Amino acid sequence: MNKYVFLLLLFNILIIKVSCAQSYRIEIKVDGSQDSVMYLAYYYADKQLLKDTTENRGDGLFVFEGDEPLPQGIYLGVRADKNYFEFIVPDDQEFRLSTTTEDLIGDMRVRGSRENELFYEFLHYTGDINKHIRDLRDRRDALDEDQDRGARDSINNKIDSLNQEISRFRDAFLEKNEGMFFADVYLGLSDPEVPGAPEGLNDQEVQQWQYNYYVEHYFENLDLSDVRMLYTPVIHQRVSNLFNNVLIKNPDSIIKAADRVIDMAGDNQEAVKYLTWFITVNAERSEVMGMDKVYVHMVDNYFSEEKTPWISKNVLNNLQTRADILRNLLIGKKAPNMVLVDTSGEYVPLHSVEAKYLVVHFWDAECGHCRRQTPHIKKLYQDLNPHGVEIYSIYTDRQTPEKWKKYIRENELDWIQVYDGQRWTNFHEMYDVYATPMIYLLDEDKKIMAKRVSVDQLREIISDNMNL
């Protein structure tokens, strides 16, 4: 063979291989569709993002194609009326899906993709049984709870039997198709099986052992280092459930879990990016007291120009600035000192106030919530001041000292009242005061015990600590 012919053939083969590896073509036939367009969307953690749009080529045929391969994961074919169906984009990205407008999922047929054949085999089987279960529940709920007890029990037994059938089918299906992407996705949603606890433990110890085992093995069915999983709803569902529902709301426990989960992502930089951002934002938005410690830990350990080049310098600076503010206000830290002026013009340093418990109270006379709170905080002071509780109230409006003094006189507020008319202290930033009223509780060493609590919570915390 002429060497030039050989080289040309070799070149063409290489081009074909490269083209196959770098392209996708997904045909979707929807019989009865009058839609002019269809949208291709995909999952990314907790989001559904638009990838592509294509027009109806006639008779409901829609073709998505491109020169670059799609990230493998679960995608959505979205019709103009927002109805959609899911399918898998595997390594081989040339296949055909056929369905009807009558039942997008039930009528789905697949050609050229084993992954999607399995996906819809599972959906069809479990969908039929789940429909039967819903029908049985409707029949049961229509029965009288007392007069038709036997019939209700019979229906409940049928429902239990069908649920067991789904469970058996699922287990057999996953075992038979081990290693397939869809099997990994479905398995990733499942909890670990917790074995029996060691002998010799009491009931409380058994519960603790089982909880520890569950947390330790929480991700045993989900590979966080598999980048494909980020393009499914699985990772977000599992991670969100772990941090919001499973873990005890203790900052040290959350921090330990955060480090471990991020480490499990390995070299999957996309998953690392998602996990660091989710855990950080989740901590910052948390209404649970003390979670700002998690935020500070995350910013200090995972966010920098080297570790997070995907974040702009402006965003990075904002994250680090907020962490610097919060790190001085963490539970257990000594509260920053302030030297403010009282109603008589005397300077009163916060750290000079001797009290077993010191309430630091930020308020404004023009704040409706502050005014509604006044009788409650006044009652708390009257009840707890004899037990060593003092209040240090900071008026946050530097422009209207006359209103401040008038309000104090009219409401007979006889605890420490101060303000910063000369703007000598930046207490708004120092104590992260972005709204009023805001309350911190300090112990006798001026260490922060609680913050951003209501008057009722404040009373409960102090009473519990003083055994009142």
QUIJO-V739192 format. One record per residue. N is the residue number from 1. RES is the residue in one small letter. SS is DSSP state (a for helix, b for strand, c for the rest). PSI is psi in whole degrees, -180 to 180 (none if undefined). OMEGA is omega in whole degrees, 0 to 359 (* if undefined). Layout:
n=N res=RES ss=SS psi=PSI omega=OMEGA
n=N res=RES ss=SS psi=PSI omega=OMEGA
This chain:
n=1 res=m ss=c psi=136 omega=176
n=2 res=n ss=c psi=132 omega=185
n=3 res=k ss=a psi=-29 omega=180
n=4 res=y ss=a psi=-37 omega=176
n=5 res=v ss=a psi=-43 omega=179
n=6 res=f ss=a psi=-46 omega=180
n=7 res=l ss=a psi=-37 omega=180
n=8 res=l ss=a psi=-43 omega=178
n=9 res=l ss=a psi=-44 omega=180
n=10 res=l ss=a psi=-42 omega=180
n=11 res=f ss=a psi=-43 omega=180
n=12 res=n ss=a psi=-39 omega=178
n=13 res=i ss=a psi=-45 omega=179
n=14 res=l ss=a psi=-41 omega=180
n=15 res=i ss=a psi=-42 omega=179
n=16 res=i ss=a psi=-44 omega=181
n=17 res=k ss=a psi=-46 omega=180
n=18 res=v ss=a psi=-42 omega=180
n=19 res=s ss=a psi=-43 omega=179
n=20 res=c ss=a psi=-37 omega=184
n=21 res=a ss=a psi=-20 omega=187
n=22 res=q ss=c psi=17 omega=183
n=23 res=s ss=c psi=164 omega=173
n=24 res=y ss=b psi=148 omega=175
n=25 res=r ss=b psi=113 omega=182
n=26 res=i ss=b psi=113 omega=177
n=27 res=e ss=b psi=132 omega=178
n=28 res=i ss=b psi=117 omega=180
n=29 res=k ss=b psi=118 omega=180
n=30 res=v ss=b psi=98 omega=180
n=31 res=d ss=b psi=133 omega=179
n=32 res=g ss=c psi=-2 omega=183
n=33 res=s ss=c psi=130 omega=174
n=34 res=q ss=c psi=7 omega=180
n=35 res=d ss=c psi=141 omega=177
n=36 res=s ss=c psi=-26 omega=181
n=37 res=v ss=b psi=162 omega=170
n=38 res=m ss=b psi=148 omega=182
n=39 res=y ss=b psi=141 omega=173
n=40 res=l ss=b psi=117 omega=180
n=41 res=a ss=b psi=166 omega=180
n=42 res=y ss=b psi=158 omega=176
n=43 res=y ss=b psi=140 omega=168
n=44 res=y ss=b psi=100 omega=185
n=45 res=a ss=c psi=-115 omega=183
n=46 res=d ss=c psi=9 omega=184
n=47 res=k ss=b psi=157 omega=170
n=48 res=q ss=b psi=115 omega=188
n=49 res=l ss=b psi=147 omega=180
n=50 res=l ss=b psi=132 omega=179
n=51 res=k ss=b psi=-42 omega=188
n=52 res=d ss=b psi=161 omega=176
n=53 res=t ss=b psi=140 omega=178
n=54 res=t ss=b psi=157 omega=182
n=55 res=e ss=b psi=157 omega=176
n=56 res=n ss=c psi=120 omega=181
n=57 res=r ss=c psi=4 omega=181
n=58 res=g ss=c psi=138 omega=180
n=59 res=d ss=c psi=30 omega=176
n=60 res=g ss=c psi=26 omega=179
n=61 res=l ss=b psi=123 omega=178
n=62 res=f ss=b psi=133 omega=182
n=63 res=v ss=b psi=122 omega=173
n=64 res=f ss=b psi=127 omega=180
n=65 res=e ss=b psi=153 omega=180
n=66 res=g ss=b psi=165 omega=183
n=67 res=d ss=c psi=-21 omega=180
n=68 res=e ss=c psi=138 omega=180
n=69 res=p ss=c psi=148 omega=176
n=70 res=l ss=c psi=147 omega=171
n=71 res=p ss=c psi=133 omega=182
n=72 res=q ss=c psi=141 omega=180
n=73 res=g ss=b psi=-160 omega=178
n=74 res=i ss=b psi=128 omega=182
n=75 res=y ss=b psi=170 omega=181
n=76 res=l ss=b psi=132 omega=168
n=77 res=g ss=b psi=115 omega=188
n=78 res=v ss=b psi=123 omega=179
n=79 res=r ss=c psi=170 omega=182
n=80 res=a ss=c psi=-30 omega=180
n=81 res=d ss=c psi=12 omega=177
n=82 res=k ss=c psi=-4 omega=172
n=83 res=n ss=c psi=145 omega=185
n=84 res=y ss=b psi=167 omega=173
n=85 res=f ss=b psi=152 omega=182
n=86 res=e ss=b psi=154 omega=173
n=87 res=f ss=b psi=167 omega=183
n=88 res=i ss=b psi=135 omega=170
n=89 res=v ss=b psi=103 omega=182
n=90 res=p ss=c psi=-160 omega=179
n=91 res=d ss=c psi=-45 omega=177
n=92 res=d ss=c psi=111 omega=191
n=93 res=q ss=c psi=34 omega=172
n=94 res=e ss=b psi=110 omega=181
n=95 res=f ss=b psi=173 omega=184
n=96 res=r ss=b psi=136 omega=176
n=97 res=l ss=b psi=135 omega=180
n=98 res=s ss=b psi=132 omega=179
n=99 res=t ss=b psi=-170 omega=179
n=100 res=t ss=b psi=162 omega=177
n=101 res=t ss=c psi=-19 omega=182
n=102 res=e ss=c psi=-41 omega=182
n=103 res=d ss=c psi=92 omega=186
n=104 res=l ss=c psi=-42 omega=184
n=105 res=i ss=c psi=-46 omega=184
n=106 res=g ss=c psi=-32 omega=182
n=107 res=d ss=c psi=7 omega=185
n=108 res=m ss=c psi=134 omega=174
n=109 res=r ss=b psi=148 omega=188
n=110 res=v ss=b psi=141 omega=174
n=111 res=r ss=b psi=127 omega=174
n=112 res=g ss=c psi=10 omega=180
n=113 res=s ss=c psi=105 omega=179
n=114 res=r ss=a psi=-37 omega=179
n=115 res=e ss=a psi=-46 omega=182
n=116 res=n ss=a psi=-29 omega=173
n=117 res=e ss=a psi=-47 omega=179
n=118 res=l ss=a psi=-42 omega=180
n=119 res=f ss=a psi=-49 omega=182
n=120 res=y ss=a psi=-26 omega=171
n=121 res=e ss=a psi=-43 omega=179
n=122 res=f ss=a psi=-47 omega=182
n=123 res=l ss=a psi=-41 omega=181
n=124 res=h ss=a psi=-46 omega=183
n=125 res=y ss=a psi=-53 omega=182
n=126 res=t ss=a psi=-31 omega=179
n=127 res=g ss=a psi=-42 omega=179
n=128 res=d ss=a psi=-43 omega=180
n=129 res=i ss=a psi=-42 omega=180
n=130 res=n ss=a psi=-35 omega=176
n=131 res=k ss=a psi=-41 omega=177
n=132 res=h ss=a psi=-41 omega=179
n=133 res=i ss=a psi=-43 omega=179
n=134 res=r ss=a psi=-40 omega=178
n=135 res=d ss=a psi=-42 omega=179
n=136 res=l ss=a psi=-40 omega=179
n=137 res=r ss=a psi=-40 omega=178
n=138 res=d ss=a psi=-43 omega=178
n=139 res=r ss=a psi=-42 omega=180
n=140 res=r ss=a psi=-45 omega=183
n=141 res=d ss=a psi=-20 omega=178
n=142 res=a ss=c psi=-12 omega=181
n=143 res=l ss=c psi=153 omega=175
n=144 res=d ss=c psi=130 omega=187
n=145 res=e ss=c psi=-31 omega=182
n=146 res=d ss=c psi=-48 omega=187
n=147 res=q ss=c psi=-30 omega=184
n=148 res=d ss=c psi=38 omega=184
n=149 res=r ss=a psi=-41 omega=180
n=150 res=g ss=a psi=-43 omega=179
n=151 res=a ss=a psi=-38 omega=179
n=152 res=r ss=a psi=-42 omega=179
n=153 res=d ss=a psi=-39 omega=180
n=154 res=s ss=a psi=-43 omega=179
n=155 res=i ss=a psi=-41 omega=179
n=156 res=n ss=a psi=-38 omega=178
n=157 res=n ss=a psi=-39 omega=178
n=158 res=k ss=a psi=-40 omega=179
n=159 res=i ss=a psi=-45 omega=178
n=160 res=d ss=a psi=-42 omega=181
n=161 res=s ss=a psi=-41 omega=179
n=162 res=l ss=a psi=-39 omega=176
n=163 res=n ss=a psi=-39 omega=177
n=164 res=q ss=a psi=-36 omega=179
n=165 res=e ss=a psi=-43 omega=177
n=166 res=i ss=a psi=-43 omega=181
n=167 res=s ss=a psi=-43 omega=179
n=168 res=r ss=a psi=-44 omega=180
n=169 res=f ss=a psi=-44 omega=180
n=170 res=r ss=a psi=-48 omega=182
n=171 res=d ss=a psi=-44 omega=180
n=172 res=a ss=a psi=-39 omega=181
n=173 res=f ss=a psi=-46 omega=181
n=174 res=l ss=a psi=-39 omega=180
n=175 res=e ss=a psi=-42 omega=182
n=176 res=k ss=a psi=-34 omega=185
n=177 res=n ss=c psi=30 omega=180
n=178 res=e ss=c psi=134 omega=180
n=179 res=g ss=c psi=-18 omega=175
n=180 res=m ss=c psi=148 omega=185
n=181 res=f ss=a psi=-44 omega=181
n=182 res=f ss=a psi=-39 omega=178
n=183 res=a ss=a psi=-40 omega=178
n=184 res=d ss=a psi=-39 omega=179
n=185 res=v ss=a psi=-50 omega=183
n=186 res=y ss=a psi=-41 omega=179
n=187 res=l ss=a psi=-34 omega=181
n=188 res=g ss=a psi=-21 omega=179
n=189 res=l ss=c psi=-12 omega=188
n=190 res=s ss=c psi=149 omega=178
n=191 res=d ss=c psi=156 omega=175
n=192 res=p ss=c psi=151 omega=175
n=193 res=e ss=c psi=123 omega=183
n=194 res=v ss=c psi=120 omega=180
n=195 res=p ss=c psi=174 omega=176
n=196 res=g ss=c psi=145 omega=181
n=197 res=a ss=c psi=156 omega=176
n=198 res=p ss=c psi=152 omega=180
n=199 res=e ss=c psi=157 omega=176
n=200 res=g ss=c psi=0 omega=180
n=201 res=l ss=c psi=145 omega=175
n=202 res=n ss=c psi=177 omega=186
n=203 res=d ss=a psi=-43 omega=181
n=204 res=q ss=a psi=-39 omega=179
n=205 res=e ss=a psi=-36 omega=177
n=206 res=v ss=a psi=-46 omega=179
n=207 res=q ss=a psi=-42 omega=180
n=208 res=q ss=a psi=-41 omega=180
n=209 res=w ss=a psi=-45 omega=181
n=210 res=q ss=a psi=-40 omega=177
n=211 res=y ss=a psi=-47 omega=180
n=212 res=n ss=a psi=-42 omega=179
n=213 res=y ss=a psi=-45 omega=181
n=214 res=y ss=a psi=-46 omega=180
n=215 res=v ss=a psi=-44 omega=182
n=216 res=e ss=a psi=-35 omega=184
n=217 res=h ss=c psi=17 omega=187
n=218 res=y ss=c psi=-39 omega=184
n=219 res=f ss=c psi=22 omega=184
n=220 res=e ss=c psi=-21 omega=179
n=221 res=n ss=c psi=4 omega=183
n=222 res=l ss=c psi=124 omega=180
n=223 res=d ss=c psi=102 omega=181
n=224 res=l ss=c psi=-17 omega=179
n=225 res=s ss=c psi=-6 omega=179
n=226 res=d ss=c psi=107 omega=186
n=227 res=v ss=a psi=-24 omega=180
n=228 res=r ss=a psi=-31 omega=184
n=229 res=m ss=a psi=-23 omega=179
n=230 res=l ss=a psi=-22 omega=180
n=231 res=y ss=a psi=34 omega=173
n=232 res=t ss=c psi=168 omega=176
n=233 res=p ss=c psi=-3 omega=193
n=234 res=v ss=a psi=-53 omega=185
n=235 res=i ss=a psi=-46 omega=182
n=236 res=h ss=a psi=-44 omega=180
n=237 res=q ss=a psi=-45 omega=183
n=238 res=r ss=a psi=-44 omega=182
n=239 res=v ss=a psi=-45 omega=180
n=240 res=s ss=a psi=-42 omega=179
n=241 res=n ss=a psi=-41 omega=181
n=242 res=l ss=a psi=-51 omega=187
n=243 res=f ss=a psi=-23 omega=183
n=244 res=n ss=a psi=-22 omega=185
n=245 res=n ss=a psi=-33 omega=188
n=246 res=v ss=a psi=-53 omega=186
n=247 res=l ss=c psi=144 omega=174
n=248 res=i ss=c psi=137 omega=184
n=249 res=k ss=c psi=64 omega=176
n=250 res=n ss=c psi=125 omega=186
n=251 res=p ss=a psi=-37 omega=180
n=252 res=d ss=a psi=-37 omega=177
n=253 res=s ss=a psi=-41 omega=180
n=254 res=i ss=a psi=-43 omega=180
n=255 res=i ss=a psi=-45 omega=179
n=256 res=k ss=a psi=-44 omega=180
n=257 res=a ss=a psi=-38 omega=181
n=258 res=a ss=a psi=-48 omega=180
n=259 res=d ss=a psi=-41 omega=182
n=260 res=r ss=a psi=-43 omega=182
n=261 res=v ss=a psi=-43 omega=179
n=262 res=i ss=a psi=-38 omega=178
n=263 res=d ss=a psi=-34 omega=180
n=264 res=m ss=a psi=-21 omega=179
n=265 res=a ss=c psi=-16 omega=175
n=266 res=g ss=c psi=-128 omega=182
n=267 res=d ss=c psi=5 omega=179
n=268 res=n ss=c psi=86 omega=186
n=269 res=q ss=a psi=-31 omega=177
n=270 res=e ss=a psi=-42 omega=178
n=271 res=a ss=a psi=-39 omega=177
n=272 res=v ss=a psi=-44 omega=179
n=273 res=k ss=a psi=-49 omega=180
n=274 res=y ss=a psi=-47 omega=184
n=275 res=l ss=a psi=-45 omega=181
n=276 res=t ss=a psi=-42 omega=181
n=277 res=w ss=a psi=-45 omega=181
n=278 res=f ss=a psi=-50 omega=184
n=279 res=i ss=a psi=-40 omega=181
n=280 res=t ss=a psi=-50 omega=181
n=281 res=v ss=a psi=-39 omega=179
n=282 res=n ss=a psi=-40 omega=178
n=283 res=a ss=a psi=-40 omega=183
n=284 res=e ss=a psi=-32 omega=181
n=285 res=r ss=a psi=-9 omega=185
n=286 res=s ss=c psi=141 omega=175
n=287 res=e ss=c psi=2 omega=178
n=288 res=v ss=c psi=127 omega=183
n=289 res=m ss=c psi=135 omega=177
n=290 res=g ss=c psi=-9 omega=182
n=291 res=m ss=c psi=-12 omega=176
n=292 res=d ss=a psi=-20 omega=175
n=293 res=k ss=a psi=-36 omega=177
n=294 res=v ss=a psi=-43 omega=179
n=295 res=y ss=a psi=-48 omega=181
n=296 res=v ss=a psi=-43 omega=179
n=297 res=h ss=a psi=-45 omega=182
n=298 res=m ss=a psi=-46 omega=181
n=299 res=v ss=a psi=-43 omega=182
n=300 res=d ss=a psi=-33 omega=188
n=301 res=n ss=a psi=-18 omega=187
n=302 res=y ss=a psi=-6 omega=183
n=303 res=f ss=c psi=117 omega=176
n=304 res=s ss=c psi=170 omega=180
n=305 res=e ss=c psi=-32 omega=180
n=306 res=e ss=c psi=-42 omega=186
n=307 res=k ss=c psi=-29 omega=183
n=308 res=t ss=c psi=65 omega=180
n=309 res=p ss=c psi=-15 omega=180
n=310 res=w ss=c psi=-8 omega=179
n=311 res=i ss=c psi=137 omega=179
n=312 res=s ss=c psi=156 omega=179
n=313 res=k ss=a psi=-35 omega=180
n=314 res=n ss=a psi=-47 omega=178
n=315 res=v ss=a psi=-42 omega=180
n=316 res=l ss=a psi=-43 omega=178
n=317 res=n ss=a psi=-39 omega=178
n=318 res=n ss=a psi=-42 omega=177
n=319 res=l ss=a psi=-47 omega=183
n=320 res=q ss=a psi=-37 omega=177
n=321 res=t ss=a psi=-44 omega=179
n=322 res=r ss=a psi=-39 omega=178
n=323 res=a ss=a psi=-39 omega=180
n=324 res=d ss=a psi=-34 omega=177
n=325 res=i ss=a psi=-47 omega=186
n=326 res=l ss=a psi=-30 omega=184
n=327 res=r ss=a psi=-26 omega=179
n=328 res=n ss=c psi=-4 omega=183
n=329 res=l ss=c psi=17 omega=180
n=330 res=l ss=c psi=151 omega=176
n=331 res=i ss=c psi=131 omega=181
n=332 res=g ss=c psi=-16 omega=177
n=333 res=k ss=c psi=151 omega=175
n=334 res=k ss=b psi=129 omega=183
n=335 res=a ss=c psi=140 omega=177
n=336 res=p ss=c psi=141 omega=180
n=337 res=n ss=c psi=149 omega=174
n=338 res=m ss=c psi=141 omega=175
n=339 res=v ss=b psi=103 omega=185
n=340 res=l ss=b psi=170 omega=187
n=341 res=v ss=b psi=135 omega=178
n=342 res=d ss=b psi=-175 omega=186
n=343 res=t ss=c psi=-20 omega=179
n=344 res=s ss=c psi=2 omega=179
n=345 res=g ss=c psi=6 omega=179
n=346 res=e ss=c psi=144 omega=177
n=347 res=y ss=b psi=131 omega=182
n=348 res=v ss=b psi=100 omega=175
n=349 res=p ss=b psi=137 omega=179
n=350 res=l ss=a psi=-44 omega=184
n=351 res=h ss=a psi=-9 omega=179
n=352 res=s ss=a psi=-12 omega=183
n=353 res=v ss=c psi=120 omega=179
n=354 res=e ss=c psi=121 omega=180
n=355 res=a ss=c psi=148 omega=177
n=356 res=k ss=c psi=-39 omega=175
n=357 res=y ss=b psi=131 omega=182
n=358 res=l ss=b psi=121 omega=178
n=359 res=v ss=b psi=121 omega=176
n=360 res=v ss=b psi=117 omega=193
n=361 res=h ss=b psi=115 omega=177
n=362 res=f ss=b psi=130 omega=184
n=363 res=w ss=b psi=171 omega=181
n=364 res=d ss=c psi=133 omega=182
n=365 res=a ss=c psi=-23 omega=180
n=366 res=e ss=c psi=-4 omega=182
n=367 res=c ss=c psi=118 omega=181
n=368 res=g ss=a psi=-42 omega=179
n=369 res=h ss=a psi=-37 omega=178
n=370 res=c ss=a psi=-44 omega=180
n=371 res=r ss=a psi=-39 omega=178
n=372 res=r ss=a psi=-27 omega=181
n=373 res=q ss=a psi=-23 omega=187
n=374 res=t ss=a psi=-51 omega=181
n=375 res=p ss=a psi=-34 omega=182
n=376 res=h ss=a psi=-42 omega=179
n=377 res=i ss=a psi=-31 omega=176
n=378 res=k ss=a psi=-42 omega=179
n=379 res=k ss=a psi=-40 omega=178
n=380 res=l ss=a psi=-43 omega=180
n=381 res=y ss=a psi=-44 omega=180
n=382 res=q ss=a psi=-38 omega=183
n=383 res=d ss=a psi=-37 omega=191
n=384 res=l ss=a psi=-15 omega=178
n=385 res=n ss=a psi=-39 omega=177
n=386 res=p ss=a psi=-18 omega=181
n=387 res=h ss=a psi=11 omega=176
n=388 res=g ss=c psi=19 omega=179
n=389 res=v ss=b psi=129 omega=177
n=390 res=e ss=b psi=155 omega=179
n=391 res=i ss=b psi=135 omega=178
n=392 res=y ss=b psi=97 omega=185
n=393 res=s ss=b psi=127 omega=180
n=394 res=i ss=b psi=119 omega=176
n=395 res=y ss=b psi=122 omega=190
n=396 res=t ss=c psi=-15 omega=179
n=397 res=d ss=c psi=108 omega=184
n=398 res=r ss=c psi=-7 omega=187
n=399 res=q ss=c psi=-19 omega=189
n=400 res=t ss=c psi=66 omega=179
n=401 res=p ss=a psi=-27 omega=180
n=402 res=e ss=a psi=-44 omega=177
n=403 res=k ss=a psi=-39 omega=180
n=404 res=w ss=a psi=-52 omega=183
n=405 res=k ss=a psi=-39 omega=179
n=406 res=k ss=a psi=-44 omega=181
n=407 res=y ss=a psi=-41 omega=180
n=408 res=i ss=a psi=-45 omega=181
n=409 res=r ss=a psi=-48 omega=185
n=410 res=e ss=a psi=-31 omega=183
n=411 res=n ss=a psi=2 omega=176
n=412 res=e ss=c psi=57 omega=179
n=413 res=l ss=c psi=103 omega=191
n=414 res=d ss=c psi=22 omega=173
n=415 res=w ss=c psi=-177 omega=185
n=416 res=i ss=b psi=122 omega=180
n=417 res=q ss=b psi=122 omega=183
n=418 res=v ss=b psi=161 omega=173
n=419 res=y ss=b psi=173 omega=185
n=420 res=d ss=c psi=69 omega=182
n=421 res=g ss=c psi=-27 omega=181
n=422 res=q ss=c psi=-2 omega=179
n=423 res=r ss=c psi=41 omega=179
n=424 res=w ss=c psi=-22 omega=179
n=425 res=t ss=c psi=146 omega=177
n=426 res=n ss=c psi=65 omega=187
n=427 res=f ss=a psi=-26 omega=179
n=428 res=h ss=a psi=-47 omega=179
n=429 res=e ss=a psi=-39 omega=183
n=430 res=m ss=a psi=-39 omega=182
n=431 res=y ss=c psi=13 omega=177
n=432 res=d ss=c psi=49 omega=182
n=433 res=v ss=c psi=101 omega=180
n=434 res=y ss=c psi=-2 omega=178
n=435 res=a ss=c psi=158 omega=176
n=436 res=t ss=c psi=152 omega=357
n=437 res=p ss=c psi=157 omega=177
n=438 res=m ss=b psi=135 omega=187
n=439 res=i ss=b psi=133 omega=169
n=440 res=y ss=b psi=150 omega=174
n=441 res=l ss=b psi=125 omega=180
n=442 res=l ss=b psi=151 omega=174
n=443 res=d ss=b psi=-172 omega=186
n=444 res=e ss=c psi=-18 omega=176
n=445 res=d ss=c psi=10 omega=180
n=446 res=k ss=c psi=25 omega=174
n=447 res=k ss=b psi=143 omega=184
n=448 res=i ss=b psi=122 omega=177
n=449 res=m ss=b psi=-36 omega=182
n=450 res=a ss=b psi=160 omega=180
n=451 res=k ss=b psi=154 omega=180
n=452 res=r ss=c psi=49 omega=180
n=453 res=v ss=c psi=158 omega=175
n=454 res=s ss=c psi=170 omega=178
n=455 res=v ss=a psi=-39 omega=179
n=456 res=d ss=a psi=-43 omega=177
n=457 res=q ss=a psi=-39 omega=178
n=458 res=l ss=a psi=-47 omega=179
n=459 res=r ss=a psi=-43 omega=181
n=460 res=e ss=a psi=-43 omega=181
n=461 res=i ss=a psi=-48 omega=181
n=462 res=i ss=a psi=-44 omega=181
n=463 res=s ss=a psi=-40 omega=180
n=464 res=d ss=a psi=-41 omega=181
n=465 res=n ss=a psi=-28 omega=181
n=466 res=m ss=a psi=2 omega=181
n=467 res=n ss=c psi=42 omega=180
n=468 res=l ss=c psi=none omega=*
